[in-house]
Amino acid sequence: MIVTSIGKAGKYQETCYVFQERKCSGCFSTLVLAQLLDIPKDEKFLLLVTPATAQFFSDLQTQFDQYGYHNLEMVSIPYAEDEESIFQIVLILTEIVKEGERVILDVTHSFRSLPFVYFVSILFLRAFKNVSIDGIYYGAFEEGKESNPIIDLTPLFSMAFWFHAVQTFRETGSIQPLWEIACRESSRIFQRENNKEVGYKLSNLKEPLQKLSLSTSFCLPLEMGLDVNHLLQKVDFKSDKSSFEGLLALVFREISEELADFTIKLKEKKQIQLNTDELLREYKIAEWYNRHGNPDHCLIILGELMINWLIKTRNMGNWLEYNKTRERARRILNGMSKRSREGIGPDNVLKEIGDLWSSIGNQRNEFAHAGFKDQTIGIKGKKDKVNELCSKVVCLLKEDLIKTFPLNVRKKLVIVPLGLSPGVLYSAALLSRFDDLLILFSKETQPLLSSALNEIRKSKKILDQNIFTLLLGDAHTDFIPVNQLKNHKVESLNGNQSSIDHFLSEYDCIEGCITGGTTAMQYIIERLLDIAHNYGVFNTKRFALIDKRSQEEQKINPFVLGEKFLLDQ
């Protein structure tokens, strides 16, 4: 479809027009343009006429018929004198042009403000009718010249989309419009066979722009960093070359400057090292999402950032391995959160970390589950809450690690059952490094406790204030479930008591011996480790003791060191 108009002059003198080294003469520029562009004879022409120019329609129809173009339609529009009339013209064109139509616009005979009105109209058509704009042209007639050029104004229309793409990126962070216009513009340049070098440079950006668009949309900060690096390496527009290349250089300089802080200058994801710089890079992306109106993406990264921070702080190994590292870190943070909720353990920085983790999770879950809950999601104030969480996380990332987790207070507890053979307690105490010792016993084995401790003291300096006991009612049948066991009391040798959940939360590492005593005792030790695990104790391990001597030898002299085997590495 070709859209054109006629001015008040009505009749025009014949002139020779030149376009892309082709020449054609005629009185009406649109007819000349149709021949220069090889427009098929059955294409539709819309002639926009104002009340003052409608009288010239029949003469123009005759001219079109002479050239074999019989599909000319007159469309009456008002004068573009005020806001109301301008909007009427836009609506008239929006109603007439069909969905998905391909449009060429000739503005040669548009009068005064009408070229601007038509320009905005085709922007509307592009947005609301998915119309393709195949070209915008202006016949630059100048009286007295032997020939006059037809100027291709289509690049001007494309600049509106570059503006839209850059503005969308600045406001929302979306790369999608940039990728779409890079695809369209590179094709347009190749079709018109001009600026081919710029066309190749633009075409080289299609793949990195698409990849970055997807990694940004799906909130993948590691892939995003690699994709940004890939894009920045491909951007090669020079501001001192052609004017169009200079404009593209300006566009991509704006994009590059905003994305530069996110780049990862590596080839593969597995090469990324978890260090302070990487943590801060990920935080910048989280804050960037929040600033661009994506608090859900921001919260996703904040949660993963806390996991990364814990992995780095505690040197937990391969930070991208899910089951062995990330899931373990998640469980530890969940335990810290549980401490905070239930007020378990000392009032220290672990509770603050747990509270922050819980707050991020609560906010994130409202988005992650799409608000499918009875209560209406409170959107008001949500951004302020996310801003607050961002501030707390960045403070955590910059926290001195020694100050956060002081090495000198990382306490280790060893839990051992005391059965009828005190040699288990003896070997466990002497083969383990620990700060405190928790002994599990029953009334039946209580008389053996004093002598076993005396033997241990002979070989190892152990103070009474470092020894705690847990008494079972029946060593054979007390299979106490976790929810009941955590409320049982641990007692020190000097008589002080505390509940098991508070007691275990004091430690950074707990080892439990699953050798000796009864089956119920070994079951209880497993459950004690479960409780510690649920409250975020960093290390929980089981170990076994082996004594290869005969049963008779063990009974005659129980206080001989056996062998210790750690079961959880």
Salt bridges, closest charged atoms under 4 A:
ASP38 OD2 - ARG22 NH1 3.21
ASP65 OD1 - HIS70 ND1 3.02
GLU73 OE1 - LYS44 NZ 2.83
ASP134 OD2 - ARG102 NH2 2.73
ASP152 OD2 - ARG192 NH1 2.20
GLU185 OE1 - ARG188 NH2 2.89
GLU197 OE2 - LYS201 NZ 3.83
GLU223 OE2 - LYS269 NZ 2.63
ASP236 OD1 - LYS238 NZ 3.21
GLU245 OE2 - LYS201 NZ 2.64
GLU254 OE2 - ARG170 NE 3.22
GLU258 OE2 - HIS292 NE2 3.06
GLU268 OE1 - LYS270 NZ 3.56
GLU278 OE1 - ARG281 NE 2.94
GLU287 OE1 - ARG291 NH1 2.57
ASP296 OD2 - HIS297 ND1 3.69
GLU304 OE1 - ARG326 NH2 2.86
GLU304 OE2 - ARG330 NH2 3.52
GLU327 OE1 - ARG330 NE 3.54
GLU366 OE1 - LYS382 NZ 2.39
GLU388 OE2 - LYS392 NZ 3.33
ASP436 OD2 - LYS411 NZ 3.57
GLU455 OE2 - LYS458 NZ 3.10
ASP464 OD1 - ARG457 NH2 2.46
ASP508 OD2 - ARG314 NH2 2.78
GLU511 OE2 - LYS412 NZ 2.99
GLU511 OE1 - LYS564 NZ 2.88
GLU526 OE2 - ARG542 NH1 3.38
ASP530 OD2 - ARG527 NE 2.83
ASP547 OD2 - ARG549 NH2 3.02
GLU563 OE2 - LYS548 NZ 3.47
ASP568 OD2 - ARG542 NE 2.93
